[in-house]
Amino acid sequence: MTECVSAMRLLSVNQFGMKKLSIITHQENVASQRVALKAGFKMFRQFKGSDRYTRKMRDYVEFRYERGDDDE
């Protein structure tokens, strides 16, 4: 999965000229957070929000990649 996210990041930045990308995970979803970090994203913030399925408040973590964060 990390290879796929890394490829999407490179494609988004290099081919489509996007400057910022975000990944939002549930706080307890450590596996997805690990993928985001390995793919070059940095933890940006933690926040509370409504789950789109249950409508209950949950804790989330947002990871961001900004163009220029690495040398690729």
Predicted model as a PDB file, atoms N, CA, C, CB and O in Angstrom, pLDDT in the B-factor column:
MODEL        1                                                                  
ATOM      1  N   MET A   1       0.819  -1.188   0.000  1.00 88.00           N  
ATOM      2  CA  MET A   1       0.000   0.000   0.000  1.00 88.00           C  
ATOM      3  C   MET A   1       0.869   1.260   0.000  1.00 88.00           C  
ATOM      4  CB  MET A   1      -0.935  -0.006   1.204  1.00 88.00           C  
ATOM      5  O   MET A   1       0.517   2.260  -0.626  1.00 88.00           O  
ATOM      6  N   THR A   2       2.000   1.210   0.701  1.00 92.00           N  
ATOM      7  CA  THR A   2       2.874   2.382   0.747  1.00 92.00           C  
ATOM      8  C   THR A   2       3.360   2.751  -0.648  1.00 92.00           C  
ATOM      9  CB  THR A   2       4.070   2.125   1.671  1.00 92.00           C  
ATOM     10  O   THR A   2       3.435   3.933  -0.982  1.00 92.00           O  
ATOM     11  N   GLU A   3       3.688   1.760  -1.464  1.00 94.00           N  
ATOM     12  CA  GLU A   3       4.146   2.040  -2.830  1.00 94.00           C  
ATOM     13  C   GLU A   3       3.065   2.736  -3.643  1.00 94.00           C  
ATOM     14  CB  GLU A   3       4.569   0.745  -3.528  1.00 94.00           C  
ATOM     15  O   GLU A   3       3.352   3.641  -4.427  1.00 94.00           O  
ATOM     16  N   CYS A   4       1.829   2.314  -3.453  1.00 95.00           N  
ATOM     17  CA  CYS A   4       0.698   2.918  -4.172  1.00 95.00           C  
ATOM     18  C   CYS A   4       0.506   4.375  -3.749  1.00 95.00           C  
ATOM     19  CB  CYS A   4      -0.600   2.116  -3.916  1.00 95.00           C  
ATOM     20  O   CYS A   4       0.338   5.249  -4.600  1.00 95.00           O  
ATOM     21  N   VAL A   5       0.530   4.638  -2.456  1.00 96.00           N  
ATOM     22  CA  VAL A   5       0.356   6.013  -1.960  1.00 96.00           C  
ATOM     23  C   VAL A   5       1.522   6.885  -2.410  1.00 96.00           C  
ATOM     24  CB  VAL A   5       0.239   6.031  -0.412  1.00 96.00           C  
ATOM     25  O   VAL A   5       1.314   8.040  -2.781  1.00 96.00           O  
ATOM     26  N   SER A   6       2.727   6.363  -2.384  1.00 95.00           N  
ATOM     27  CA  SER A   6       3.896   7.124  -2.854  1.00 95.00           C  
ATOM     28  C   SER A   6       3.770   7.449  -4.340  1.00 95.00           C  
ATOM     29  CB  SER A   6       5.197   6.333  -2.595  1.00 95.00           C  
ATOM     30  O   SER A   6       4.074   8.566  -4.759  1.00 95.00           O  
ATOM     31  N   ALA A   7       3.327   6.488  -5.131  1.00 95.00           N  
ATOM     32  CA  ALA A   7       3.143   6.715  -6.569  1.00 95.00           C  
ATOM     33  C   ALA A   7       2.063   7.764  -6.827  1.00 95.00           C  
ATOM     34  CB  ALA A   7       2.777   5.400  -7.278  1.00 95.00           C  
ATOM     35  O   ALA A   7       2.224   8.623  -7.694  1.00 95.00           O  
ATOM     36  N   MET A   8       0.975   7.697  -6.083  1.00 95.00           N  
ATOM     37  CA  MET A   8      -0.102   8.698  -6.226  1.00 95.00           C  
ATOM     38  C   MET A   8       0.402  10.087  -5.851  1.00 95.00           C  
ATOM     39  CB  MET A   8      -1.321   8.322  -5.346  1.00 95.00           C  
ATOM     40  O   MET A   8       0.048  11.077  -6.492  1.00 95.00           O  
ATOM     41  N   ARG A   9       1.234  10.157  -4.803  1.00 95.00           N  
ATOM     42  CA  ARG A   9       1.802  11.449  -4.380  1.00 95.00           C  
ATOM     43  C   ARG A   9       2.657  12.032  -5.489  1.00 95.00           C  
ATOM     44  CB  ARG A   9       2.640  11.289  -3.089  1.00 95.00           C  
ATOM     45  O   ARG A   9       2.521  13.204  -5.837  1.00 95.00           O  
ATOM     46  N   LEU A  10       3.545  11.207  -6.046  1.00 93.00           N  
ATOM     47  CA  LEU A  10       4.429  11.683  -7.110  1.00 93.00           C  
ATOM     48  C   LEU A  10       3.637  12.099  -8.348  1.00 93.00           C  
ATOM     49  CB  LEU A  10       5.446  10.599  -7.479  1.00 93.00           C  
ATOM     50  O   LEU A  10       3.924  13.136  -8.947  1.00 93.00           O  
ATOM     51  N   LEU A  11       2.663  11.317  -8.727  1.00 94.00           N  
ATOM     52  CA  LEU A  11       1.823  11.634  -9.877  1.00 94.00           C  
ATOM     53  C   LEU A  11       1.064  12.945  -9.653  1.00 94.00           C  
ATOM     54  CB  LEU A  11       0.837  10.487 -10.151  1.00 94.00           C  
ATOM     55  O   LEU A  11       1.002  13.795 -10.541  1.00 94.00           O  
ATOM     56  N   SER A  12       0.496  13.095  -8.472  1.00 95.00           N  
ATOM     57  CA  SER A  12      -0.278  14.304  -8.158  1.00 95.00           C  
ATOM     58  C   SER A  12       0.572  15.559  -8.214  1.00 95.00           C  
ATOM     59  CB  SER A  12      -0.908  14.182  -6.784  1.00 95.00           C  
ATOM     60  O   SER A  12       0.129  16.594  -8.711  1.00 95.00           O  
ATOM     61  N   VAL A  13       1.794  15.467  -7.705  1.00 93.00           N  
ATOM     62  CA  VAL A  13       2.674  16.633  -7.659  1.00 93.00           C  
ATOM     63  C   VAL A  13       3.349  16.883  -9.008  1.00 93.00           C  
ATOM     64  CB  VAL A  13       3.731  16.451  -6.574  1.00 93.00           C  
ATOM     65  O   VAL A  13       3.345  18.010  -9.502  1.00 93.00           O  
ATOM     66  N   ASN A  14       3.924  15.848  -9.600  1.00 93.00           N  
ATOM     67  CA  ASN A  14       4.721  16.020 -10.818  1.00 93.00           C  
ATOM     68  C   ASN A  14       3.895  16.153 -12.088  1.00 93.00           C  
ATOM     69  CB  ASN A  14       5.654  14.870 -10.967  1.00 93.00           C  
ATOM     70  O   ASN A  14       4.247  16.931 -12.975  1.00 93.00           O  
ATOM     71  N   GLN A  15       2.801  15.405 -12.190  1.00 94.00           N  
ATOM     72  CA  GLN A  15       2.004  15.430 -13.417  1.00 94.00           C  
ATOM     73  C   GLN A  15       0.852  16.434 -13.367  1.00 94.00           C  
ATOM     74  CB  GLN A  15       1.455  14.054 -13.692  1.00 94.00           C  
ATOM     75  O   GLN A  15       0.534  17.073 -14.370  1.00 94.00           O  
ATOM     76  N   PHE A  16       0.228  16.568 -12.192  1.00 95.00           N  
ATOM     77  CA  PHE A  16      -0.946  17.428 -12.084  1.00 95.00           C  
ATOM     78  C   PHE A  16      -0.660  18.756 -11.393  1.00 95.00           C  
ATOM     79  CB  PHE A  16      -2.030  16.708 -11.344  1.00 95.00           C  
ATOM     80  O   PHE A  16      -1.543  19.609 -11.306  1.00 95.00           O  
ATOM     81  N   GLY A  17       0.554  18.938 -10.906  1.00 94.00           N  
ATOM     82  CA  GLY A  17       0.959  20.211 -10.322  1.00 94.00           C  
ATOM     83  C   GLY A  17       0.318  20.556  -8.990  1.00 94.00           C  
ATOM     84  O   GLY A  17       0.272  21.725  -8.607  1.00 94.00           O  
ATOM     85  N   MET A  18      -0.174  19.557  -8.284  1.00 95.00           N  
ATOM     86  CA  MET A  18      -0.783  19.829  -6.977  1.00 95.00           C  
ATOM     87  C   MET A  18       0.309  20.248  -5.996  1.00 95.00           C  
ATOM     88  CB  MET A  18      -1.556  18.576  -6.443  1.00 95.00           C  
ATOM     89  O   MET A  18       1.426  19.733  -6.042  1.00 95.00           O  
ATOM     90  N   LYS A  19      -0.021  21.180  -5.117  1.00 95.00           N  
ATOM     91  CA  LYS A  19       0.960  21.696  -4.167  1.00 95.00           C  
ATOM     92  C   LYS A  19       0.818  21.100  -2.778  1.00 95.00           C  
ATOM     93  CB  LYS A  19       0.846  23.184  -4.080  1.00 95.00           C  
ATOM     94  O   LYS A  19       1.798  21.015  -2.037  1.00 95.00           O  
ATOM     95  N   LYS A  20      -0.397  20.683  -2.414  1.00 96.00           N  
ATOM     96  CA  LYS A  20      -0.646  20.091  -1.098  1.00 96.00           C  
ATOM     97  C   LYS A  20      -1.538  18.874  -1.245  1.00 96.00           C  
ATOM     98  CB  LYS A  20      -1.289  21.120  -0.139  1.00 96.00           C  
ATOM     99  O   LYS A  20      -2.484  18.869  -2.033  1.00 96.00           O  
ATOM    100  N   LEU A  21      -1.223  17.843  -0.475  1.00 97.00           N  
ATOM    101  CA  LEU A  21      -2.045  16.634  -0.422  1.00 97.00           C  
ATOM    102  C   LEU A  21      -2.312  16.312   1.040  1.00 97.00           C  
ATOM    103  CB  LEU A  21      -1.347  15.429  -1.148  1.00 97.00           C  
ATOM    104  O   LEU A  21      -1.462  16.561   1.894  1.00 97.00           O  
ATOM    105  N   SER A  22      -3.483  15.762   1.336  1.00 97.00           N  
ATOM    106  CA  SER A  22      -3.844  15.399   2.706  1.00 97.00           C  
ATOM    107  C   SER A  22      -4.342  13.967   2.769  1.00 97.00           C  
ATOM    108  CB  SER A  22      -4.909  16.351   3.255  1.00 97.00           C  
ATOM    109  O   SER A  22      -4.982  13.473   1.841  1.00 97.00           O  
ATOM    110  N   ILE A  23      -4.040  13.313   3.875  1.00 98.00           N  
ATOM    111  CA  ILE A  23      -4.598  12.006   4.212  1.00 98.00           C  
ATOM    112  C   ILE A  23      -5.182  12.151   5.604  1.00 98.00           C  
ATOM    113  CB  ILE A  23      -3.511  10.846   4.142  1.00 98.00           C  
ATOM    114  O   ILE A  23      -4.505  12.627   6.515  1.00 98.00           O  
ATOM    115  N   ILE A  24      -6.438  11.743   5.779  1.00 97.00           N  
ATOM    116  CA  ILE A  24      -7.081  11.815   7.089  1.00 97.00           C  
ATOM    117  C   ILE A  24      -7.422  10.394   7.520  1.00 97.00           C  
ATOM    118  CB  ILE A  24      -8.364  12.721   7.052  1.00 97.00           C  
ATOM    119  O   ILE A  24      -8.039   9.636   6.772  1.00 97.00           O  
ATOM    120  N   THR A  25      -7.007  10.039   8.752  1.00 97.00           N  
ATOM    121  CA  THR A  25      -7.264   8.704   9.292  1.00 97.00           C  
ATOM    122  C   THR A  25      -7.962   8.825  10.647  1.00 97.00           C  
ATOM    123  CB  THR A  25      -5.940   7.897   9.429  1.00 97.00           C  
ATOM    124  O   THR A  25      -7.876   9.851  11.322  1.00 97.00           O  
ATOM    125  N   HIS A  26      -8.656   7.748  11.025  1.00 96.00           N  
ATOM    126  CA  HIS A  26      -9.139   7.676  12.401  1.00 96.00           C  
ATOM    127  C   HIS A  26      -7.906   7.540  13.292  1.00 96.00           C  
ATOM    128  CB  HIS A  26     -10.151   6.469  12.610  1.00 96.00           C  
ATOM    129  O   HIS A  26      -6.914   6.927  12.898  1.00 96.00           O  
ATOM    130  N   GLN A  27      -7.970   8.105  14.476  1.00 96.00           N  
ATOM    131  CA  GLN A  27      -6.822   8.083  15.373  1.00 96.00           C  
ATOM    132  C   GLN A  27      -6.355   6.668  15.691  1.00 96.00           C  
ATOM    133  CB  GLN A  27      -7.158   8.804  16.651  1.00 96.00           C  
ATOM    134  O   GLN A  27      -5.159   6.435  15.863  1.00 96.00           O  
ATOM    135  N   GLU A  28      -7.284   5.724  15.771  1.00 96.00           N  
ATOM    136  CA  GLU A  28      -6.895   4.353  16.126  1.00 96.00           C  
ATOM    137  C   GLU A  28      -6.377   3.548  14.932  1.00 96.00           C  
ATOM    138  CB  GLU A  28      -8.074   3.631  16.742  1.00 96.00           C  
ATOM    139  O   GLU A  28      -5.944   2.409  15.108  1.00 96.00           O  
ATOM    140  N   ASN A  29      -6.411   4.107  13.735  1.00 97.00           N  
ATOM    141  CA  ASN A  29      -5.966   3.397  12.532  1.00 97.00           C  
ATOM    142  C   ASN A  29      -4.456   3.603  12.323  1.00 97.00           C  
ATOM    143  CB  ASN A  29      -6.761   3.887  11.282  1.00 97.00           C  
ATOM    144  O   ASN A  29      -4.024   4.342  11.438  1.00 97.00           O  
ATOM    145  N   VAL A  30      -3.695   2.942  13.146  1.00 98.00           N  
ATOM    146  CA  VAL A  30      -2.237   3.099  13.150  1.00 98.00           C  
ATOM    147  C   VAL A  30      -1.606   2.609  11.850  1.00 98.00           C  
ATOM    148  CB  VAL A  30      -1.633   2.348  14.329  1.00 98.00           C  
ATOM    149  O   VAL A  30      -0.615   3.181  11.395  1.00 98.00           O  
ATOM    150  N   ALA A  31      -2.156   1.572  11.252  1.00 97.00           N  
ATOM    151  CA  ALA A  31      -1.589   1.040  10.009  1.00 97.00           C  
ATOM    152  C   ALA A  31      -1.638   2.084   8.893  1.00 97.00           C  
ATOM    153  CB  ALA A  31      -2.341  -0.232   9.577  1.00 97.00           C  
ATOM    154  O   ALA A  31      -0.651   2.257   8.178  1.00 97.00           O  
ATOM    155  N   SER A  32      -2.747   2.770   8.731  1.00 97.00           N  
ATOM    156  CA  SER A  32      -2.849   3.809   7.701  1.00 97.00           C  
ATOM    157  C   SER A  32      -1.942   4.991   8.011  1.00 97.00           C  
ATOM    158  CB  SER A  32      -4.295   4.287   7.568  1.00 97.00           C  
ATOM    159  O   SER A  32      -1.392   5.609   7.099  1.00 97.00           O  
ATOM    160  N   GLN A  33      -1.785   5.301   9.272  1.00 98.00           N  
ATOM    161  CA  GLN A  33      -0.882   6.393   9.660  1.00 98.00           C  
ATOM    162  C   GLN A  33       0.558   6.039   9.307  1.00 98.00           C  
ATOM    163  CB  GLN A  33      -1.002   6.693  11.174  1.00 98.00           C  
ATOM    164  O   GLN A  33       1.323   6.896   8.865  1.00 98.00           O  
ATOM    165  N   ARG A  34       0.922   4.783   9.503  1.00 98.00           N  
ATOM    166  CA  ARG A  34       2.270   4.326   9.160  1.00 98.00           C  
ATOM    167  C   ARG A  34       2.507   4.426   7.650  1.00 98.00           C  
ATOM    168  CB  ARG A  34       2.485   2.874   9.640  1.00 98.00           C  
ATOM    169  O   ARG A  34       3.583   4.829   7.209  1.00 98.00           O  
ATOM    170  N   VAL A  35       1.497   4.055   6.866  1.00 97.00           N  
ATOM    171  CA  VAL A  35       1.592   4.160   5.406  1.00 97.00           C  
ATOM    172  C   VAL A  35       1.803   5.615   5.003  1.00 97.00           C  
ATOM    173  CB  VAL A  35       0.319   3.591   4.726  1.00 97.00           C  
ATOM    174  O   VAL A  35       2.661   5.910   4.171  1.00 97.00           O  
ATOM    175  N   ALA A  36       1.026   6.523   5.589  1.00 97.00           N  
ATOM    176  CA  ALA A  36       1.159   7.953   5.271  1.00 97.00           C  
ATOM    177  C   ALA A  36       2.574   8.447   5.569  1.00 97.00           C  
ATOM    178  CB  ALA A  36       0.130   8.784   6.071  1.00 97.00           C  
ATOM    179  O   ALA A  36       3.170   9.150   4.753  1.00 97.00           O  
ATOM    180  N   LEU A  37       3.104   8.088   6.712  1.00 97.00           N  
ATOM    181  CA  LEU A  37       4.453   8.530   7.087  1.00 97.00           C  
ATOM    182  C   LEU A  37       5.512   7.949   6.151  1.00 97.00           C  
ATOM    183  CB  LEU A  37       4.761   8.127   8.536  1.00 97.00           C  
ATOM    184  O   LEU A  37       6.415   8.664   5.715  1.00 97.00           O  
ATOM    185  N   LYS A  38       5.406   6.664   5.843  1.00 96.00           N  
ATOM    186  CA  LYS A  38       6.388   6.027   4.951  1.00 96.00           C  
ATOM    187  C   LYS A  38       6.311   6.587   3.535  1.00 96.00           C  
ATOM    188  CB  LYS A  38       6.171   4.512   4.918  1.00 96.00           C  
ATOM    189  O   LYS A  38       7.298   6.556   2.800  1.00 96.00           O  
ATOM    190  N   ALA A  39       5.134   7.103   3.145  1.00 96.00           N  
ATOM    191  CA  ALA A  39       4.952   7.655   1.800  1.00 96.00           C  
ATOM    192  C   ALA A  39       5.390   9.112   1.709  1.00 96.00           C  
ATOM    193  CB  ALA A  39       3.498   7.534   1.381  1.00 96.00           C  
ATOM    194  O   ALA A  39       5.240   9.741   0.661  1.00 96.00           O  
ATOM    195  N   GLY A  40       5.928   9.650   2.793  1.00 94.00           N  
ATOM    196  CA  GLY A  40       6.469  11.001   2.750  1.00 94.00           C  
ATOM    197  C   GLY A  40       5.576  12.089   3.311  1.00 94.00           C  
ATOM    198  O   GLY A  40       5.913  13.270   3.221  1.00 94.00           O  
ATOM    199  N   PHE A  41       4.441  11.714   3.889  1.00 97.00           N  
ATOM    200  CA  PHE A  41       3.548  12.689   4.501  1.00 97.00           C  
ATOM    201  C   PHE A  41       4.004  12.962   5.928  1.00 97.00           C  
ATOM    202  CB  PHE A  41       2.081  12.190   4.478  1.00 97.00           C  
ATOM    203  O   PHE A  41       4.649  12.119   6.552  1.00 97.00           O  
ATOM    204  N   LYS A  42       3.667  14.142   6.442  1.00 97.00           N  
ATOM    205  CA  LYS A  42       3.994  14.514   7.822  1.00 97.00           C  
ATOM    206  C   LYS A  42       2.702  14.740   8.587  1.00 97.00           C  
ATOM    207  CB  LYS A  42       4.896  15.788   7.869  1.00 97.00           C  
ATOM    208  O   LYS A  42       1.713  15.221   8.034  1.00 97.00           O  
ATOM    209  N   MET A  43       2.724  14.379   9.895  1.00 97.00           N  
ATOM    210  CA  MET A  43       1.539  14.626  10.700  1.00 97.00           C  
ATOM    211  C   MET A  43       1.302  16.132  10.776  1.00 97.00           C  
ATOM    212  CB  MET A  43       1.690  14.010  12.122  1.00 97.00           C  
ATOM    213  O   MET A  43       2.210  16.895  11.105  1.00 97.00           O  
ATOM    214  N   PHE A  44       0.079  16.551  10.471  1.00 97.00           N  
ATOM    215  CA  PHE A  44      -0.253  17.968  10.417  1.00 97.00           C  
ATOM    216  C   PHE A  44      -1.069  18.403  11.633  1.00 97.00           C  
ATOM    217  CB  PHE A  44      -1.019  18.276   9.140  1.00 97.00           C  
ATOM    218  O   PHE A  44      -0.769  19.424  12.253  1.00 97.00           O  
ATOM    219  N   ARG A  45      -2.108  17.621  11.974  1.00 97.00           N  
ATOM    220  CA  ARG A  45      -2.940  17.985  13.123  1.00 97.00           C  
ATOM    221  C   ARG A  45      -3.798  16.814  13.559  1.00 97.00           C  
ATOM    222  CB  ARG A  45      -3.826  19.187  12.791  1.00 97.00           C  
ATOM    223  O   ARG A  45      -4.001  15.851  12.819  1.00 97.00           O  
ATOM    224  N   GLN A  46      -4.297  16.926  14.787  1.00 98.00           N  
ATOM    225  CA  GLN A  46      -5.297  16.006  15.316  1.00 98.00           C  
ATOM    226  C   GLN A  46      -6.555  16.817  15.573  1.00 98.00           C  
ATOM    227  CB  GLN A  46      -4.796  15.282  16.624  1.00 98.00           C  
ATOM    228  O   GLN A  46      -6.481  17.961  16.020  1.00 98.00           O  
ATOM    229  N   PHE A  47      -7.719  16.220  15.290  1.00 97.00           N  
ATOM    230  CA  PHE A  47      -8.960  16.957  15.498  1.00 97.00           C  
ATOM    231  C   PHE A  47     -10.117  15.995  15.732  1.00 97.00           C  
ATOM    232  CB  PHE A  47      -9.257  17.867  14.296  1.00 97.00           C  
ATOM    233  O   PHE A  47     -10.004  14.796  15.478  1.00 97.00           O  
ATOM    234  N   LYS A  48     -11.219  16.531  16.215  1.00 97.00           N  
ATOM    235  CA  LYS A  48     -12.441  15.762  16.410  1.00 97.00           C  
ATOM    236  C   LYS A  48     -13.403  16.109  15.286  1.00 97.00           C  
ATOM    237  CB  LYS A  48     -13.079  16.048  17.806  1.00 97.00           C  
ATOM    238  O   LYS A  48     -13.479  17.255  14.844  1.00 97.00           O  
ATOM    239  N   GLY A  49     -14.132  15.106  14.835  1.00 96.00           N  
ATOM    240  CA  GLY A  49     -15.108  15.328  13.790  1.00 96.00           C  
ATOM    241  C   GLY A  49     -16.174  14.251  13.814  1.00 96.00           C  
ATOM    242  O   GLY A  49     -16.043  13.247  14.513  1.00 96.00           O  
ATOM    243  N   SER A  50     -17.223  14.466  13.051  1.00 94.00           N  
ATOM    244  CA  SER A  50     -18.338  13.526  12.982  1.00 94.00           C  
ATOM    245  C   SER A  50     -18.019  12.421  11.976  1.00 94.00           C  
ATOM    246  CB  SER A  50     -19.650  14.257  12.595  1.00 94.00           C  
ATOM    247  O   SER A  50     -17.641  12.695  10.837  1.00 94.00           O  
ATOM    248  N   ASP A  51     -18.174  11.180  12.407  1.00 89.00           N  
ATOM    249  CA  ASP A  51     -17.986  10.041  11.517  1.00 89.00           C  
ATOM    250  C   ASP A  51     -19.107  10.053  10.484  1.00 89.00           C  
ATOM    251  CB  ASP A  51     -17.964   8.693  12.311  1.00 89.00           C  
ATOM    252  O   ASP A  51     -20.277  10.196  10.841  1.00 89.00           O  
ATOM    253  N   ARG A  52     -18.764   9.904   9.221  1.00 88.00           N  
ATOM    254  CA  ARG A  52     -19.781  10.037   8.173  1.00 88.00           C  
ATOM    255  C   ARG A  52     -20.784   8.897   8.142  1.00 88.00           C  
ATOM    256  CB  ARG A  52     -19.118  10.136   6.842  1.00 88.00           C  
ATOM    257  O   ARG A  52     -21.846   9.040   7.536  1.00 88.00           O  
ATOM    258  N   TYR A  53     -20.487   7.788   8.764  1.00 91.00           N  
ATOM    259  CA  TYR A  53     -21.419   6.663   8.779  1.00 91.00           C  
ATOM    260  C   TYR A  53     -22.265   6.639  10.052  1.00 91.00           C  
ATOM    261  CB  TYR A  53     -20.656   5.354   8.641  1.00 91.00           C  
ATOM    262  O   TYR A  53     -23.486   6.499   9.985  1.00 91.00           O  
ATOM    263  N   THR A  54     -21.619   6.775  11.204  1.00 92.00           N  
ATOM    264  CA  THR A  54     -22.330   6.658  12.480  1.00 92.00           C  
ATOM    265  C   THR A  54     -22.806   8.001  13.008  1.00 92.00           C  
ATOM    266  CB  THR A  54     -21.443   6.000  13.508  1.00 92.00           C  
ATOM    267  O   THR A  54     -23.669   8.045  13.885  1.00 92.00           O  
ATOM    268  N   ARG A  55     -22.261   9.096  12.492  1.00 92.00           N  
ATOM    269  CA  ARG A  55     -22.583  10.462  12.947  1.00 92.00           C  
ATOM    270  C   ARG A  55     -22.119  10.725  14.380  1.00 92.00           C  
ATOM    271  CB  ARG A  55     -24.087  10.705  12.849  1.00 92.00           C  
ATOM    272  O   ARG A  55     -22.535  11.704  15.001  1.00 92.00           O  
ATOM    273  N   LYS A  56     -21.256   9.850  14.904  1.00 94.00           N  
ATOM    274  CA  LYS A  56     -20.704  10.046  16.244  1.00 94.00           C  
ATOM    275  C   LYS A  56     -19.391  10.809  16.135  1.00 94.00           C  
ATOM    276  CB  LYS A  56     -20.491   8.684  16.969  1.00 94.00           C  
ATOM    277  O   LYS A  56     -18.710  10.740  15.112  1.00 94.00           O  
ATOM    278  N   MET A  57     -19.039  11.532  17.186  1.00 96.00           N  
ATOM    279  CA  MET A  57     -17.780  12.270  17.208  1.00 96.00           C  
ATOM    280  C   MET A  57     -16.624  11.282  17.375  1.00 96.00           C  
ATOM    281  CB  MET A  57     -17.775  13.331  18.353  1.00 96.00           C  
ATOM    282  O   MET A  57     -16.668  10.378  18.209  1.00 96.00           O  
ATOM    283  N   ARG A  58     -15.585  11.484  16.551  1.00 96.00           N  
ATOM    284  CA  ARG A  58     -14.402  10.625  16.600  1.00 96.00           C  
ATOM    285  C   ARG A  58     -13.155  11.490  16.526  1.00 96.00           C  
ATOM    286  CB  ARG A  58     -14.416   9.583  15.449  1.00 96.00           C  
ATOM    287  O   ARG A  58     -13.206  12.658  16.142  1.00 96.00           O  
ATOM    288  N   ASP A  59     -12.032  10.884  16.904  1.00 97.00           N  
ATOM    289  CA  ASP A  59     -10.741  11.560  16.811  1.00 97.00           C  
ATOM    290  C   ASP A  59     -10.091  11.191  15.484  1.00 97.00           C  
ATOM    291  CB  ASP A  59      -9.816  11.180  18.008  1.00 97.00           C  
ATOM    292  O   ASP A  59     -10.102  10.031  15.074  1.00 97.00           O  
ATOM    293  N   TYR A  60      -9.526  12.196  14.819  1.00 98.00           N  
ATOM    294  CA  TYR A  60      -8.895  12.018  13.518  1.00 98.00           C  
ATOM    295  C   TYR A  60      -7.470  12.568  13.550  1.00 98.00           C  
ATOM    296  CB  TYR A  60      -9.720  12.712  12.412  1.00 98.00           C  
ATOM    297  O   TYR A  60      -7.124  13.394  14.394  1.00 98.00           O  
ATOM    298  N   VAL A  61      -6.659  12.091  12.614  1.00 98.00           N  
ATOM    299  CA  VAL A  61      -5.300  12.599  12.418  1.00 98.00           C  
ATOM    300  C   VAL A  61      -5.168  12.953  10.945  1.00 98.00           C  
ATOM    301  CB  VAL A  61      -4.204  11.545  12.862  1.00 98.00           C  
ATOM    302  O   VAL A  61      -5.511  12.155  10.073  1.00 98.00           O  
ATOM    303  N   GLU A  62      -4.668  14.155  10.673  1.00 98.00           N  
ATOM    304  CA  GLU A  62      -4.447  14.576   9.288  1.00 98.00           C  
ATOM    305  C   GLU A  62      -2.952  14.603   9.008  1.00 98.00           C  
ATOM    306  CB  GLU A  62      -5.084  15.971   9.016  1.00 98.00           C  
ATOM    307  O   GLU A  62      -2.165  15.144   9.784  1.00 98.00           O  
ATOM    308  N   PHE A  63      -2.582  14.010   7.885  1.00 98.00           N  
ATOM    309  CA  PHE A  63      -1.204  14.015   7.406  1.00 98.00           C  
ATOM    310  C   PHE A  63      -1.172  14.856   6.142  1.00 98.00           C  
ATOM    311  CB  PHE A  63      -0.669  12.557   7.143  1.00 98.00           C  
ATOM    312  O   PHE A  63      -2.108  14.819   5.342  1.00 98.00           O  
ATOM    313  N   ARG A  64      -0.094  15.617   5.958  1.00 97.00           N  
ATOM    314  CA  ARG A  64       0.020  16.458   4.769  1.00 97.00           C  
ATOM    315  C   ARG A  64       1.359  16.274   4.090  1.00 97.00           C  
ATOM    316  CB  ARG A  64      -0.178  17.917   5.130  1.00 97.00           C  
ATOM    317  O   ARG A  64       2.386  16.006   4.713  1.00 97.00           O  
ATOM    318  N   TYR A  65       1.295  16.431   2.774  1.00 97.00           N  
ATOM    319  CA  TYR A  65       2.503  16.518   1.966  1.00 97.00           C  
ATOM    320  C   TYR A  65       2.408  17.832   1.205  1.00 97.00           C  
ATOM    321  CB  TYR A  65       2.661  15.276   0.989  1.00 97.00           C  
ATOM    322  O   TYR A  65       1.390  18.120   0.576  1.00 97.00           O  
ATOM    323  N   GLU A  66       3.468  18.627   1.263  1.00 95.00           N  
ATOM    324  CA  GLU A  66       3.525  19.868   0.506  1.00 95.00           C  
ATOM    325  C   GLU A  66       4.693  19.798  -0.451  1.00 95.00           C  
ATOM    326  CB  GLU A  66       3.650  21.094   1.441  1.00 95.00           C  
ATOM    327  O   GLU A  66       5.776  19.329  -0.100  1.00 95.00           O  
ATOM    328  N   ARG A  67       4.465  20.266  -1.659  1.00 88.00           N  
ATOM    329  CA  ARG A  67       5.517  20.259  -2.686  1.00 88.00           C  
ATOM    330  C   ARG A  67       6.791  20.856  -2.092  1.00 88.00           C  
ATOM    331  CB  ARG A  67       5.071  21.059  -3.961  1.00 88.00           C  
ATOM    332  O   ARG A  67       6.765  21.914  -1.465  1.00 88.00           O  
ATOM    333  N   GLY A  68       7.905  20.155  -2.302  1.00 81.00           N  
ATOM    334  CA  GLY A  68       9.181  20.613  -1.766  1.00 81.00           C  
ATOM    335  C   GLY A  68       9.539  19.973  -0.443  1.00 81.00           C  
ATOM    336  O   GLY A  68      10.614  20.242   0.093  1.00 81.00           O  
ATOM    337  N   ASP A  69       8.666  19.128   0.103  1.00 76.00           N  
ATOM    338  CA  ASP A  69       8.970  18.460   1.379  1.00 76.00           C  
ATOM    339  C   ASP A  69      10.107  17.461   1.249  1.00 76.00           C  
ATOM    340  CB  ASP A  69       7.733  17.752   1.909  1.00 76.00           C  
ATOM    341  O   ASP A  69      10.724  17.079   2.244  1.00 76.00           O  
ATOM    342  N   ASP A  70      10.386  17.034   0.012  1.00 68.00           N  
ATOM    343  CA  ASP A  70      11.508  16.105  -0.210  1.00 68.00           C  
ATOM    344  C   ASP A  70      12.209  16.467  -1.516  1.00 68.00           C  
ATOM    345  CB  ASP A  70      11.012  14.619  -0.247  1.00 68.00           C  
ATOM    346  O   ASP A  70      11.857  17.461  -2.151  1.00 68.00           O  
ATOM    347  N   ASP A  71      13.163  15.698  -1.907  1.00 48.00           N  
ATOM    348  CA  ASP A  71      13.959  16.014  -3.096  1.00 48.00           C  
ATOM    349  C   ASP A  71      13.488  15.300  -4.357  1.00 48.00           C  
ATOM    350  CB  ASP A  71      15.390  15.668  -2.846  1.00 48.00           C  
ATOM    351  O   ASP A  71      14.176  15.345  -5.377  1.00 48.00           O  
ATOM    352  N   GLU A  72      12.326  14.641  -4.310  1.00 50.00           N  
ATOM    353  CA  GLU A  72      11.876  13.873  -5.486  1.00 50.00           C  
ATOM    354  C   GLU A  72      11.251  14.772  -6.512  1.00 50.00           C  
ATOM    355  CB  GLU A  72      10.883  12.793  -5.083  1.00 50.00           C  
ATOM    356  O   GLU A  72      10.817  14.301  -7.563  1.00 50.00           O  
TER     357      GLU A  72                                                      
ENDMDL                                                                          
END                                                                             
